[in-house]
Amino acid sequence: MNKIVVIGSLNLDIIQNISRLPLQGETLRVDSRGTNLGGKGANQAVAAARQGADVSFIGAIGQDAAGVQFRNLLEDEGINTAGLVEKEDATGTATILLEEDGHNTILVYGGANMKLTADDVVKSEQLISEADFVIAQFEVAQEAVAKGFYLAKKYGVTTVLNPAPVLNYKDIDPAILAERNGSSGFVKLRTIN
């Protein structure tokens, strides 16, 4: 069984079903509304756990009802939440405007996700050292991802980056994309074309 650590986001998805996007200054009715527990990190962790992996999660939630829901969801899915930290900011949200034709537009409030720090990740170093894979994406602070990947590489753990949401390549911390070779440092940068 693979051991996977996900360093990632937890977003309360608020889905608004609409006929079309409003024009600037226009008000439209919402046809229906729903909520789901999501976020790229939570989705990756749940998918891996449901496929039989031993999953641990490193992330941040707010001290709110959504945070409690996420902790319960992860634990119900058998995911280790020892790396889940509470922040004063609200749990992240994603407002999804879903049009009749299937197109969607998404607005993300990072909230607690963006308060995940390198120090928070270091507190879960043992989880990372025992993992086969560390998976991350850009819905949390880059410093947290960079520290997680640094620790993974320190212990020979494979790193997997889902570079979403898409950032300007120049805005990505080079430590995240660095590949360790046989020498003593990070010397080769893999580029995504």
Buried (B, 14 or more C-beta within 10 A) or exposed (E): EEBBBBBBBBBBBBBBBBEEEEEEEEEEEEEEEEEBBBBBBBBBBBEBBEEEBBBBBBBBBBEBEBBBBBBEBBEEBEBBBEBBBBBEBBBBBBBBBBBEEEEEEEEBBBBBBBBBBBEBBBEBBEBBBEBBBBBBBBBBBBBBBBBBBBBBBEEEBEBBBBBEEEEEEEEBBEBBBBEBEEEEEBEEEEEEE
